[in-house]
């Protein structure tokens, strides 16, 4: 697993969570900046998943493959689901949903690093 890319994913998702928190505190719905930011986050998550899957095919990585694939799949679903729900809820609570989504991606990426380094 590429730790540099994982660090970028964690930092980017926490920055997006912070921006969404500011938007929620200001009582605003999700704006175009957050939409584009979460689209970039989705691309980063998919690139990270590609690196992990390629490494697993080469025989690297932990024995807990099902757990690892579960985290990768969950990570791929969270940004689009968060944006969909934020678009459906055009109030401050839509931005609050994105706070949770951004934080969840950061935590899941950290857990992916733990799984990769320790084996389970």
Jmol script that loads the backbone (N, CA, C; Angstrom):
load data "model"
ATOM      1  N   UNK A   1       0.853  -1.177   0.000  1.00  0.00           N
ATOM      2  CA  UNK A   1       0.000   0.000   0.000  1.00  0.00           C
ATOM      3  C   UNK A   1       0.888   1.225   0.000  1.00  0.00           C
ATOM      4  N   UNK A   2       0.531   2.189  -0.806  1.00  0.00           N
ATOM      5  CA  UNK A   2       1.307   3.418  -0.939  1.00  0.00           C
ATOM      6  C   UNK A   2       0.971   4.357   0.219  1.00  0.00           C
ATOM      7  N   UNK A   3       1.897   4.514   1.157  1.00  0.00           N
ATOM      8  CA  UNK A   3       1.623   5.336   2.334  1.00  0.00           C
ATOM      9  C   UNK A   3       1.531   6.820   1.987  1.00  0.00           C
ATOM     10  N   UNK A   4       2.232   7.243   0.951  1.00  0.00           N
ATOM     11  CA  UNK A   4       2.141   8.646   0.534  1.00  0.00           C
ATOM     12  C   UNK A   4       0.737   8.959   0.036  1.00  0.00           C
ATOM     13  N   UNK A   5       0.202   8.085  -0.788  1.00  0.00           N
ATOM     14  CA  UNK A   5      -1.159   8.286  -1.297  1.00  0.00           C
ATOM     15  C   UNK A   5      -2.181   8.197  -0.163  1.00  0.00           C
ATOM     16  N   UNK A   6      -1.960   7.275   0.769  1.00  0.00           N
ATOM     17  CA  UNK A   6      -2.869   7.158   1.907  1.00  0.00           C
ATOM     18  C   UNK A   6      -2.844   8.436   2.748  1.00  0.00           C
ATOM     19  N   UNK A   7      -1.678   9.018   2.925  1.00  0.00           N
ATOM     20  CA  UNK A   7      -1.566  10.281   3.664  1.00  0.00           C
ATOM     21  C   UNK A   7      -2.294  11.400   2.938  1.00  0.00           C
ATOM     22  N   UNK A   8      -2.181  11.437   1.627  1.00  0.00           N
ATOM     23  CA  UNK A   8      -2.884  12.455   0.839  1.00  0.00           C
ATOM     24  C   UNK A   8      -4.393  12.281   0.992  1.00  0.00           C
ATOM     25  N   UNK A   9      -4.868  11.043   0.947  1.00  0.00           N
ATOM     26  CA  UNK A   9      -6.304  10.766   1.108  1.00  0.00           C
ATOM     27  C   UNK A   9      -6.773  11.224   2.487  1.00  0.00           C
ATOM     28  N   UNK A  10      -5.997  10.907   3.523  1.00  0.00           N
ATOM     29  CA  UNK A  10      -6.386  11.290   4.879  1.00  0.00           C
ATOM     30  C   UNK A  10      -6.436  12.807   5.021  1.00  0.00           C
ATOM     31  N   UNK A  11      -5.404  13.491   4.571  1.00  0.00           N
ATOM     32  CA  UNK A  11      -5.357  14.957   4.700  1.00  0.00           C
ATOM     33  C   UNK A  11      -6.476  15.602   3.892  1.00  0.00           C
ATOM     34  N   UNK A  12      -6.678  15.143   2.664  1.00  0.00           N
ATOM     35  CA  UNK A  12      -7.714  15.726   1.812  1.00  0.00           C
ATOM     36  C   UNK A  12      -9.107  15.514   2.413  1.00  0.00           C
ATOM     37  N   UNK A  13      -9.358  14.310   2.924  1.00  0.00           N
ATOM     38  CA  UNK A  13     -10.680  14.046   3.486  1.00  0.00           C
ATOM     39  C   UNK A  13     -10.915  14.856   4.760  1.00  0.00           C
ATOM     40  N   UNK A  14      -9.880  15.052   5.567  1.00  0.00           N
ATOM     41  CA  UNK A  14     -10.040  15.875   6.772  1.00  0.00           C
ATOM     42  C   UNK A  14     -10.229  17.351   6.415  1.00  0.00           C
ATOM     43  N   UNK A  15      -9.557  17.822   5.382  1.00  0.00           N
ATOM     44  CA  UNK A  15      -9.782  19.207   4.920  1.00  0.00           C
ATOM     45  C   UNK A  15     -11.212  19.388   4.418  1.00  0.00           C
ATOM     46  N   UNK A  16     -11.718  18.392   3.698  1.00  0.00           N
ATOM     47  CA  UNK A  16     -13.100  18.463   3.228  1.00  0.00           C
ATOM     48  C   UNK A  16     -14.081  18.408   4.391  1.00  0.00           C
ATOM     49  N   UNK A  17     -13.795  17.584   5.388  1.00  0.00           N
ATOM     50  CA  UNK A  17     -14.655  17.517   6.559  1.00  0.00           C
ATOM     51  C   UNK A  17     -14.664  18.859   7.286  1.00  0.00           C
ATOM     52  N   UNK A  18     -13.508  19.499   7.383  1.00  0.00           N
ATOM     53  CA  UNK A  18     -13.430  20.813   8.018  1.00  0.00           C
ATOM     54  C   UNK A  18     -14.206  21.860   7.216  1.00  0.00           C
ATOM     55  N   UNK A  19     -14.057  21.844   5.891  1.00  0.00           N
ATOM     56  CA  UNK A  19     -14.801  22.786   5.051  1.00  0.00           C
ATOM     57  C   UNK A  19     -16.304  22.553   5.170  1.00  0.00           C
ATOM     58  N   UNK A  20     -16.715  21.294   5.231  1.00  0.00           N
ATOM     59  CA  UNK A  20     -18.139  20.986   5.384  1.00  0.00           C
ATOM     60  C   UNK A  20     -18.638  21.406   6.761  1.00  0.00           C
ATOM     61  N   UNK A  21     -17.798  21.285   7.781  1.00  0.00           N
ATOM     62  CA  UNK A  21     -18.172  21.723   9.121  1.00  0.00           C
ATOM     63  C   UNK A  21     -18.380  23.231   9.163  1.00  0.00           C
ATOM     64  N   UNK A  22     -17.486  23.967   8.531  1.00  0.00           N
ATOM     65  CA  UNK A  22     -17.643  25.428   8.454  1.00  0.00           C
ATOM     66  C   UNK A  22     -18.935  25.778   7.731  1.00  0.00           C
ATOM     67  N   UNK A  23     -19.218  25.061   6.653  1.00  0.00           N
ATOM     68  CA  UNK A  23     -20.451  25.299   5.909  1.00  0.00           C
ATOM     69  C   UNK A  23     -21.684  24.985   6.753  1.00  0.00           C
ATOM     70  N   UNK A  24     -21.625  23.923   7.527  1.00  0.00           N
ATOM     71  CA  UNK A  24     -22.760  23.560   8.387  1.00  0.00           C
ATOM     72  C   UNK A  24     -22.939  24.582   9.504  1.00  0.00           C
ATOM     73  N   UNK A  25     -21.847  25.035  10.092  1.00  0.00           N
ATOM     74  CA  UNK A  25     -21.924  26.037  11.157  1.00  0.00           C
ATOM     75  C   UNK A  25     -22.500  27.346  10.629  1.00  0.00           C
ATOM     76  N   UNK A  26     -22.166  27.673   9.391  1.00  0.00           N
ATOM     77  CA  UNK A  26     -22.676  28.905   8.773  1.00  0.00           C
ATOM     78  C   UNK A  26     -24.100  28.720   8.242  1.00  0.00           C
ATOM     79  N   UNK A  27     -24.693  27.555   8.487  1.00  0.00           N
ATOM     80  CA  UNK A  27     -26.064  27.242   8.088  1.00  0.00           C
ATOM     81  C   UNK A  27     -26.238  27.294   6.566  1.00  0.00           C
ATOM     82  N   UNK A  28     -25.308  26.678   5.862  1.00  0.00           N
ATOM     83  CA  UNK A  28     -25.342  26.657   4.400  1.00  0.00           C
ATOM     84  C   UNK A  28     -25.390  25.219   3.889  1.00  0.00           C
ATOM     85  N   UNK A  29     -25.999  25.073   2.748  1.00  0.00           N
ATOM     86  CA  UNK A  29     -26.035  23.767   2.089  1.00  0.00           C
ATOM     87  C   UNK A  29     -24.707  23.522   1.381  1.00  0.00           C
ATOM     88  N   UNK A  30     -24.534  22.299   0.913  1.00  0.00           N
ATOM     89  CA  UNK A  30     -23.315  21.957   0.184  1.00  0.00           C
ATOM     90  C   UNK A  30     -23.185  22.828  -1.061  1.00  0.00           C
ATOM     91  N   UNK A  31     -21.992  23.368  -1.280  1.00  0.00           N
ATOM     92  CA  UNK A  31     -21.734  24.190  -2.455  1.00  0.00           C
ATOM     93  C   UNK A  31     -20.904  23.452  -3.483  1.00  0.00           C
ATOM     94  N   UNK A  32     -20.578  24.139  -4.542  1.00  0.00           N
ATOM     95  CA  UNK A  32     -19.821  23.549  -5.639  1.00  0.00           C
ATOM     96  C   UNK A  32     -18.406  23.155  -5.208  1.00  0.00           C
ATOM     97  N   UNK A  33     -17.820  23.922  -4.285  1.00  0.00           N
ATOM     98  CA  UNK A  33     -16.468  23.599  -3.820  1.00  0.00           C
ATOM     99  C   UNK A  33     -16.450  22.232  -3.139  1.00  0.00           C
ATOM    100  N   UNK A  34     -17.430  21.982  -2.281  1.00  0.00           N
ATOM    101  CA  UNK A  34     -17.498  20.679  -1.625  1.00  0.00           C
ATOM    102  C   UNK A  34     -17.807  19.569  -2.623  1.00  0.00           C
ATOM    103  N   UNK A  35     -18.653  19.841  -3.579  1.00  0.00           N
ATOM    104  CA  UNK A  35     -18.980  18.843  -4.594  1.00  0.00           C
ATOM    105  C   UNK A  35     -17.727  18.442  -5.376  1.00  0.00           C
ATOM    106  N   UNK A  36     -16.975  19.419  -5.825  1.00  0.00           N
ATOM    107  CA  UNK A  36     -15.738  19.135  -6.564  1.00  0.00           C
ATOM    108  C   UNK A  36     -14.716  18.460  -5.655  1.00  0.00           C
ATOM    109  N   UNK A  37     -14.630  18.922  -4.416  1.00  0.00           N
ATOM    110  CA  UNK A  37     -13.699  18.316  -3.471  1.00  0.00           C
ATOM    111  C   UNK A  37     -13.988  16.844  -3.226  1.00  0.00           C
ATOM    112  N   UNK A  38     -15.256  16.497  -3.097  1.00  0.00           N
ATOM    113  CA  UNK A  38     -15.606  15.091  -2.887  1.00  0.00           C
ATOM    114  C   UNK A  38     -15.435  14.275  -4.162  1.00  0.00           C
ATOM    115  N   UNK A  39     -15.562  14.895  -5.317  1.00  0.00           N
ATOM    116  CA  UNK A  39     -15.269  14.181  -6.570  1.00  0.00           C
ATOM    117  C   UNK A  39     -13.773  13.851  -6.639  1.00  0.00           C
ATOM    118  N   UNK A  40     -12.935  14.800  -6.254  1.00  0.00           N
ATOM    119  CA  UNK A  40     -11.487  14.552  -6.210  1.00  0.00           C
ATOM    120  C   UNK A  40     -11.177  13.462  -5.180  1.00  0.00           C
ATOM    121  N   UNK A  41     -11.849  13.504  -4.041  1.00  0.00           N
ATOM    122  CA  UNK A  41     -11.648  12.478  -3.020  1.00  0.00           C
ATOM    123  C   UNK A  41     -12.003  11.097  -3.550  1.00  0.00           C
ATOM    124  N   UNK A  42     -13.082  10.996  -4.300  1.00  0.00           N
ATOM    125  CA  UNK A  42     -13.478   9.710  -4.876  1.00  0.00           C
ATOM    126  C   UNK A  42     -12.409   9.202  -5.834  1.00  0.00           C
ATOM    127  N   UNK A  43     -11.846  10.090  -6.638  1.00  0.00           N
ATOM    128  CA  UNK A  43     -10.779   9.681  -7.557  1.00  0.00           C
ATOM    129  C   UNK A  43      -9.568   9.187  -6.765  1.00  0.00           C
ATOM    130  N   UNK A  44      -9.204   9.901  -5.705  1.00  0.00           N
ATOM    131  CA  UNK A  44      -8.075   9.487  -4.875  1.00  0.00           C
ATOM    132  C   UNK A  44      -8.321   8.121  -4.242  1.00  0.00           C
ATOM    133  N   UNK A  45      -9.527   7.906  -3.757  1.00  0.00           N
ATOM    134  CA  UNK A  45      -9.870   6.619  -3.141  1.00  0.00           C
ATOM    135  C   UNK A  45      -9.803   5.496  -4.166  1.00  0.00           C
ATOM    136  N   UNK A  46     -10.278   5.740  -5.375  1.00  0.00           N
ATOM    137  CA  UNK A  46     -10.238   4.709  -6.414  1.00  0.00           C
ATOM    138  C   UNK A  46      -8.810   4.410  -6.866  1.00  0.00           C
ATOM    139  N   UNK A  47      -7.975   5.442  -6.942  1.00  0.00           N
ATOM    140  CA  UNK A  47      -6.562   5.222  -7.287  1.00  0.00           C
ATOM    141  C   UNK A  47      -5.885   4.409  -6.192  1.00  0.00           C
ATOM    142  N   UNK A  48      -6.180   4.758  -4.939  1.00  0.00           N
ATOM    143  CA  UNK A  48      -5.628   3.990  -3.820  1.00  0.00           C
ATOM    144  C   UNK A  48      -6.075   2.539  -3.882  1.00  0.00           C
ATOM    145  N   UNK A  49      -7.334   2.306  -4.188  1.00  0.00           N
ATOM    146  CA  UNK A  49      -7.844   0.941  -4.310  1.00  0.00           C
ATOM    147  C   UNK A  49      -7.132   0.194  -5.432  1.00  0.00           C
ATOM    148  N   UNK A  50      -6.862   0.882  -6.525  1.00  0.00           N
ATOM    149  CA  UNK A  50      -6.130   0.271  -7.629  1.00  0.00           C
ATOM    150  C   UNK A  50      -4.735  -0.160  -7.218  1.00  0.00           C
ATOM    151  N   UNK A  51      -4.037   0.698  -6.467  1.00  0.00           N
ATOM    152  CA  UNK A  51      -2.701   0.344  -5.979  1.00  0.00           C
ATOM    153  C   UNK A  51      -2.754  -0.864  -5.046  1.00  0.00           C
ATOM    154  N   UNK A  52      -3.734  -0.882  -4.157  1.00  0.00           N
ATOM    155  CA  UNK A  52      -3.847  -1.989  -3.197  1.00  0.00           C
ATOM    156  C   UNK A  52      -4.170  -3.290  -3.930  1.00  0.00           C
ATOM    157  N   UNK A  53      -5.102  -3.254  -4.847  1.00  0.00           N
ATOM    158  CA  UNK A  53      -5.474  -4.467  -5.576  1.00  0.00           C
ATOM    159  C   UNK A  53      -4.303  -4.970  -6.418  1.00  0.00           C
ATOM    160  N   UNK A  54      -3.561  -4.045  -7.049  1.00  0.00           N
ATOM    161  CA  UNK A  54      -2.399  -4.453  -7.835  1.00  0.00           C
ATOM    162  C   UNK A  54      -1.342  -5.107  -6.953  1.00  0.00           C
ATOM    163  N   UNK A  55      -1.133  -4.566  -5.771  1.00  0.00           N
ATOM    164  CA  UNK A  55      -0.161  -5.160  -4.848  1.00  0.00           C
ATOM    165  C   UNK A  55      -0.635  -6.526  -4.370  1.00  0.00           C
ATOM    166  N   UNK A  56      -1.936  -6.670  -4.137  1.00  0.00           N
ATOM    167  CA  UNK A  56      -2.469  -7.959  -3.697  1.00  0.00           C
ATOM    168  C   UNK A  56      -2.315  -9.010  -4.801  1.00  0.00           C
ATOM    169  N   UNK A  57      -2.488  -8.609  -6.050  1.00  0.00           N
ATOM    170  CA  UNK A  57      -2.330  -9.542  -7.167  1.00  0.00           C
ATOM    171  C   UNK A  57      -0.875 -10.012  -7.257  1.00  0.00           C
ATOM    172  N   UNK A  58       0.061  -9.106  -6.927  1.00  0.00           N
ATOM    173  CA  UNK A  58       1.484  -9.469  -6.944  1.00  0.00           C
ATOM    174  C   UNK A  58       1.872 -10.349  -5.760  1.00  0.00           C
ATOM    175  N   UNK A  59       0.948 -10.574  -4.831  1.00  0.00           N
ATOM    176  CA  UNK A  59       1.243 -11.444  -3.702  1.00  0.00           C
ATOM    177  C   UNK A  59       1.618 -10.703  -2.433  1.00  0.00           C
ATOM    178  N   UNK A  60       1.597  -9.407  -2.452  1.00  0.00           N
ATOM    179  CA  UNK A  60       1.921  -8.621  -1.266  1.00  0.00           C
ATOM    180  C   UNK A  60       0.669  -8.466  -0.414  1.00  0.00           C
ATOM    181  N   UNK A  61       0.845  -7.948   0.791  1.00  0.00           N
ATOM    182  CA  UNK A  61      -0.293  -7.605   1.617  1.00  0.00           C
ATOM    183  C   UNK A  61      -0.621  -8.632   2.672  1.00  0.00           C
ATOM    184  N   UNK A  62      -1.634  -8.334   3.464  1.00  0.00           N
ATOM    185  CA  UNK A  62      -1.986  -9.189   4.600  1.00  0.00           C
ATOM    186  C   UNK A  62      -2.786 -10.418   4.178  1.00  0.00           C
ATOM    187  N   UNK A  63      -2.967 -11.312   5.145  1.00  0.00           N
ATOM    188  CA  UNK A  63      -3.781 -12.501   4.897  1.00  0.00           C
ATOM    189  C   UNK A  63      -5.272 -12.188   4.976  1.00  0.00           C
ATOM    190  N   UNK A  64      -5.635 -11.104   5.641  1.00  0.00           N
ATOM    191  CA  UNK A  64      -7.045 -10.732   5.830  1.00  0.00           C
ATOM    192  C   UNK A  64      -7.566 -10.024   4.573  1.00  0.00           C
ATOM    193  N   UNK A  65      -7.638 -10.759   3.497  1.00  0.00           N
ATOM    194  CA  UNK A  65      -8.030 -10.165   2.212  1.00  0.00           C
ATOM    195  C   UNK A  65      -9.488  -9.703   2.205  1.00  0.00           C
ATOM    196  N   UNK A  66     -10.376 -10.480   2.792  1.00  0.00           N
ATOM    197  CA  UNK A  66     -11.793 -10.108   2.801  1.00  0.00           C
ATOM    198  C   UNK A  66     -12.008  -8.808   3.567  1.00  0.00           C
ATOM    199  N   UNK A  67     -11.326  -8.664   4.688  1.00  0.00           N
ATOM    200  CA  UNK A  67     -11.423  -7.433   5.469  1.00  0.00           C
ATOM    201  C   UNK A  67     -10.902  -6.238   4.676  1.00  0.00           C
ATOM    202  N   UNK A  68      -9.778  -6.437   4.017  1.00  0.00           N
ATOM    203  CA  UNK A  68      -9.177  -5.375   3.215  1.00  0.00           C
ATOM    204  C   UNK A  68     -10.098  -4.967   2.065  1.00  0.00           C
ATOM    205  N   UNK A  69     -10.647  -5.941   1.368  1.00  0.00           N
ATOM    206  CA  UNK A  69     -11.558  -5.643   0.267  1.00  0.00           C
ATOM    207  C   UNK A  69     -12.841  -4.988   0.762  1.00  0.00           C
ATOM    208  N   UNK A  70     -13.288  -5.361   1.949  1.00  0.00           N
ATOM    209  CA  UNK A  70     -14.466  -4.719   2.542  1.00  0.00           C
ATOM    210  C   UNK A  70     -14.233  -3.241   2.810  1.00  0.00           C
ATOM    211  N   UNK A  71     -13.059  -2.922   3.345  1.00  0.00           N
ATOM    212  CA  UNK A  71     -12.730  -1.517   3.576  1.00  0.00           C
ATOM    213  C   UNK A  71     -12.598  -0.756   2.261  1.00  0.00           C
ATOM    214  N   UNK A  72     -11.989  -1.366   1.265  1.00  0.00           N
ATOM    215  CA  UNK A  72     -11.844  -0.700  -0.037  1.00  0.00           C
ATOM    216  C   UNK A  72     -13.209  -0.428  -0.666  1.00  0.00           C
ATOM    217  N   UNK A  73     -14.100  -1.408  -0.589  1.00  0.00           N
ATOM    218  CA  UNK A  73     -15.443  -1.227  -1.143  1.00  0.00           C
ATOM    219  C   UNK A  73     -16.229  -0.169  -0.392  1.00  0.00           C
ATOM    220  N   UNK A  74     -16.121  -0.193   0.936  1.00  0.00           N
ATOM    221  CA  UNK A  74     -16.805   0.820   1.742  1.00  0.00           C
ATOM    222  C   UNK A  74     -16.302   2.219   1.453  1.00  0.00           C
ATOM    223  N   UNK A  75     -15.001   2.327   1.286  1.00  0.00           N
ATOM    224  CA  UNK A  75     -14.422   3.637   0.957  1.00  0.00           C
ATOM    225  C   UNK A  75     -14.898   4.144  -0.394  1.00  0.00           C
ATOM    226  N   UNK A  76     -15.060   3.262  -1.333  1.00  0.00           N
ATOM    227  CA  UNK A  76     -15.491   3.690  -2.665  1.00  0.00           C
ATOM    228  C   UNK A  76     -16.942   4.158  -2.665  1.00  0.00           C
ATOM    229  N   UNK A  77     -17.741   3.665  -1.729  1.00  0.00           N
ATOM    230  CA  UNK A  77     -19.164   4.012  -1.689  1.00  0.00           C
ATOM    231  C   UNK A  77     -19.434   5.299  -0.912  1.00  0.00           C
ATOM    232  N   UNK A  78     -18.643   5.582   0.104  1.00  0.00           N
ATOM    233  CA  UNK A  78     -18.949   6.690   1.011  1.00  0.00           C
ATOM    234  C   UNK A  78     -18.999   8.065   0.333  1.00  0.00           C
ATOM    235  N   UNK A  79     -18.002   8.494  -0.466  1.00  0.00           N
ATOM    236  CA  UNK A  79     -18.102   9.845  -1.044  1.00  0.00           C
ATOM    237  C   UNK A  79     -19.328  10.061  -1.941  1.00  0.00           C
ATOM    238  N   UNK A  80     -19.639   9.157  -2.895  1.00  0.00           N
ATOM    239  CA  UNK A  80     -20.835   9.406  -3.691  1.00  0.00           C
ATOM    240  C   UNK A  80     -22.128   9.339  -2.879  1.00  0.00           C
ATOM    241  N   UNK A  81     -22.172   8.433  -1.900  1.00  0.00           N
ATOM    242  CA  UNK A  81     -23.374   8.346  -1.064  1.00  0.00           C
ATOM    243  C   UNK A  81     -23.538   9.616  -0.229  1.00  0.00           C
ATOM    244  N   UNK A  82     -22.437  10.125   0.312  1.00  0.00           N
ATOM    245  CA  UNK A  82     -22.499  11.362   1.084  1.00  0.00           C
ATOM    246  C   UNK A  82     -22.961  12.542   0.250  1.00  0.00           C
ATOM    247  N   UNK A  83     -22.433  12.649  -0.956  1.00  0.00           N
ATOM    248  CA  UNK A  83     -22.833  13.747  -1.846  1.00  0.00           C
ATOM    249  C   UNK A  83     -24.305  13.601  -2.234  1.00  0.00           C
ATOM    250  N   UNK A  84     -24.729  12.382  -2.523  1.00  0.00           N
ATOM    251  CA  UNK A  84     -26.138  12.158  -2.872  1.00  0.00           C
ATOM    252  C   UNK A  84     -27.056  12.592  -1.733  1.00  0.00           C
ATOM    253  N   UNK A  85     -26.720  12.187  -0.523  1.00  0.00           N
ATOM    254  CA  UNK A  85     -27.548  12.561   0.624  1.00  0.00           C
ATOM    255  C   UNK A  85     -27.486  14.066   0.895  1.00  0.00           C
ATOM    256  N   UNK A  86     -26.312  14.668   0.692  1.00  0.00           N
ATOM    257  CA  UNK A  86     -26.180  16.117   0.902  1.00  0.00           C
ATOM    258  C   UNK A  86     -26.981  16.896  -0.146  1.00  0.00           C
ATOM    259  N   UNK A  87     -27.049  16.376  -1.358  1.00  0.00           N
ATOM    260  CA  UNK A  87     -27.867  17.033  -2.384  1.00  0.00           C
ATOM    261  C   UNK A  87     -29.357  16.875  -2.092  1.00  0.00           C
ATOM    262  N   UNK A  88     -29.718  15.746  -1.502  1.00  0.00           N
ATOM    263  CA  UNK A  88     -31.122  15.527  -1.159  1.00  0.00           C
ATOM    264  C   UNK A  88     -31.554  16.410   0.005  1.00  0.00           C
ATOM    265  N   UNK A  89     -30.643  16.681   0.921  1.00  0.00           N
ATOM    266  CA  UNK A  89     -30.931  17.501   2.099  1.00  0.00           C
ATOM    267  C   UNK A  89     -30.275  18.870   1.912  1.00  0.00           C
ATOM    268  N   UNK A  90     -31.009  19.808   1.341  1.00  0.00           N
ATOM    269  CA  UNK A  90     -30.457  21.118   0.995  1.00  0.00           C
ATOM    270  C   UNK A  90     -30.537  22.083   2.185  1.00  0.00           C
ATOM    271  N   UNK A  91     -29.980  21.664   3.316  1.00  0.00           N
ATOM    272  CA  UNK A  91     -29.900  22.533   4.489  1.00  0.00           C
ATOM    273  C   UNK A  91     -28.530  22.326   5.115  1.00  0.00           C
ATOM    274  N   UNK A  92     -28.356  22.858   6.314  1.00  0.00           N
ATOM    275  CA  UNK A  92     -27.081  22.686   6.993  1.00  0.00           C
ATOM    276  C   UNK A  92     -26.798  21.214   7.266  1.00  0.00           C
ATOM    277  N   UNK A  93     -27.839  20.404   7.365  1.00  0.00           N
ATOM    278  CA  UNK A  93     -27.645  18.993   7.665  1.00  0.00           C
ATOM    279  C   UNK A  93     -27.036  18.236   6.489  1.00  0.00           C
ATOM    280  N   UNK A  94     -27.207  18.741   5.297  1.00  0.00           N
ATOM    281  CA  UNK A  94     -26.516  18.156   4.150  1.00  0.00           C
ATOM    282  C   UNK A  94     -25.013  18.324   4.278  1.00  0.00           C
ATOM    283  N   UNK A  95     -24.600  19.496   4.727  1.00  0.00           N
ATOM    284  CA  UNK A  95     -23.170  19.726   4.966  1.00  0.00           C
ATOM    285  C   UNK A  95     -22.677  18.872   6.127  1.00  0.00           C
ATOM    286  N   UNK A  96     -23.527  18.677   7.137  1.00  0.00           N
ATOM    287  CA  UNK A  96     -23.143  17.836   8.274  1.00  0.00           C
ATOM    288  C   UNK A  96     -22.924  16.388   7.840  1.00  0.00           C
ATOM    289  N   UNK A  97     -23.701  15.933   6.875  1.00  0.00           N
ATOM    290  CA  UNK A  97     -23.504  14.584   6.333  1.00  0.00           C
ATOM    291  C   UNK A  97     -22.113  14.473   5.724  1.00  0.00           C
ATOM    292  N   UNK A  98     -21.661  15.524   5.056  1.00  0.00           N
ATOM    293  CA  UNK A  98     -20.340  15.499   4.435  1.00  0.00           C
ATOM    294  C   UNK A  98     -19.221  15.543   5.470  1.00  0.00           C
ATOM    295  N   UNK A  99     -19.480  16.156   6.616  1.00  0.00           N
ATOM    296  CA  UNK A  99     -18.492  16.121   7.703  1.00  0.00           C
ATOM    297  C   UNK A  99     -18.249  14.667   8.106  1.00  0.00           C
ATOM    298  N   UNK A 100     -19.327  13.933   8.299  1.00  0.00           N
ATOM    299  CA  UNK A 100     -19.227  12.530   8.695  1.00  0.00           C
ATOM    300  C   UNK A 100     -18.553  11.715   7.592  1.00  0.00           C
ATOM    301  N   UNK A 101     -18.915  11.964   6.341  1.00  0.00           N
ATOM    302  CA  UNK A 101     -18.326  11.209   5.225  1.00  0.00           C
ATOM    303  C   UNK A 101     -16.823  11.458   5.127  1.00  0.00           C
ATOM    304  N   UNK A 102     -16.401  12.703   5.235  1.00  0.00           N
ATOM    305  CA  UNK A 102     -14.979  13.012   5.171  1.00  0.00           C
ATOM    306  C   UNK A 102     -14.203  12.385   6.312  1.00  0.00           C
ATOM    307  N   UNK A 103     -14.756  12.456   7.520  1.00  0.00           N
ATOM    308  CA  UNK A 103     -14.090  11.864   8.672  1.00  0.00           C
ATOM    309  C   UNK A 103     -14.043  10.344   8.545  1.00  0.00           C
ATOM    310  N   UNK A 104     -15.107   9.746   8.027  1.00  0.00           N
ATOM    311  CA  UNK A 104     -15.141   8.287   7.862  1.00  0.00           C
ATOM    312  C   UNK A 104     -14.066   7.818   6.888  1.00  0.00           C
ATOM    313  N   UNK A 105     -13.856   8.554   5.819  1.00  0.00           N
ATOM    314  CA  UNK A 105     -12.811   8.178   4.860  1.00  0.00           C
ATOM    315  C   UNK A 105     -11.430   8.249   5.508  1.00  0.00           C
ATOM    316  N   UNK A 106     -11.194   9.287   6.304  1.00  0.00           N
ATOM    317  CA  UNK A 106      -9.903   9.413   6.986  1.00  0.00           C
ATOM    318  C   UNK A 106      -9.671   8.240   7.937  1.00  0.00           C
ATOM    319  N   UNK A 107     -10.681   7.886   8.710  1.00  0.00           N
ATOM    320  CA  UNK A 107     -10.554   6.782   9.667  1.00  0.00           C
ATOM    321  C   UNK A 107     -10.376   5.456   8.930  1.00  0.00           C
ATOM    322  N   UNK A 108     -11.141   5.253   7.878  1.00  0.00           N
ATOM    323  CA  UNK A 108     -11.034   3.996   7.134  1.00  0.00           C
ATOM    324  C   UNK A 108      -9.679   3.862   6.444  1.00  0.00           C
ATOM    325  N   UNK A 109      -9.127   4.962   5.976  1.00  0.00           N
ATOM    326  CA  UNK A 109      -7.801   4.908   5.355  1.00  0.00           C
ATOM    327  C   UNK A 109      -6.743   4.576   6.405  1.00  0.00           C
ATOM    328  N   UNK A 110      -6.870   5.170   7.580  1.00  0.00           N
ATOM    329  CA  UNK A 110      -5.948   4.822   8.656  1.00  0.00           C
ATOM    330  C   UNK A 110      -6.049   3.355   9.032  1.00  0.00           C
ATOM    331  N   UNK A 111      -7.252   2.836   9.070  1.00  0.00           N
ATOM    332  CA  UNK A 111      -7.443   1.419   9.378  1.00  0.00           C
ATOM    333  C   UNK A 111      -6.882   0.531   8.268  1.00  0.00           C
ATOM    334  N   UNK A 112      -7.025   0.960   7.015  1.00  0.00           N
ATOM    335  CA  UNK A 112      -6.425   0.207   5.909  1.00  0.00           C
ATOM    336  C   UNK A 112      -4.910   0.114   6.080  1.00  0.00           C
ATOM    337  N   UNK A 113      -4.291   1.203   6.486  1.00  0.00           N
ATOM    338  CA  UNK A 113      -2.844   1.180   6.731  1.00  0.00           C
ATOM    339  C   UNK A 113      -2.491   0.205   7.847  1.00  0.00           C
ATOM    340  N   UNK A 114      -3.294   0.192   8.913  1.00  0.00           N
ATOM    341  CA  UNK A 114      -3.050  -0.752  10.005  1.00  0.00           C
ATOM    342  C   UNK A 114      -3.183  -2.195   9.529  1.00  0.00           C
ATOM    343  N   UNK A 115      -4.225  -2.462   8.777  1.00  0.00           N
ATOM    344  CA  UNK A 115      -4.431  -3.829   8.270  1.00  0.00           C
ATOM    345  C   UNK A 115      -3.269  -4.231   7.373  1.00  0.00           C
ATOM    346  N   UNK A 116      -2.839  -3.339   6.531  1.00  0.00           N
ATOM    347  CA  UNK A 116      -1.762  -3.634   5.584  1.00  0.00           C
ATOM    348  C   UNK A 116      -0.448  -3.898   6.317  1.00  0.00           C
ATOM    349  N   UNK A 117      -0.162  -3.109   7.345  1.00  0.00           N
ATOM    350  CA  UNK A 117       1.134  -3.225   8.026  1.00  0.00           C
ATOM    351  C   UNK A 117       1.186  -4.364   9.036  1.00  0.00           C
ATOM    352  N   UNK A 118       0.065  -4.662   9.694  1.00  0.00           N
ATOM    353  CA  UNK A 118       0.096  -5.690  10.732  1.00  0.00           C
ATOM    354  C   UNK A 118      -0.430  -7.036  10.248  1.00  0.00           C
ATOM    355  N   UNK A 119      -1.212  -7.025   9.213  1.00  0.00           N
ATOM    356  CA  UNK A 119      -1.731  -8.282   8.688  1.00  0.00           C
ATOM    357  C   UNK A 119      -3.140  -8.613   9.158  1.00  0.00           C
ATOM    358  N   UNK A 120      -3.704  -7.795  10.081  1.00  0.00           N
ATOM    359  CA  UNK A 120      -5.107  -8.014  10.480  1.00  0.00           C
ATOM    360  C   UNK A 120      -5.567  -6.993  11.464  1.00  0.00           C
TER     361      UNK A 120
END
end "model"
wireframe off; spacefill off
backbone 0.3
color backbone group
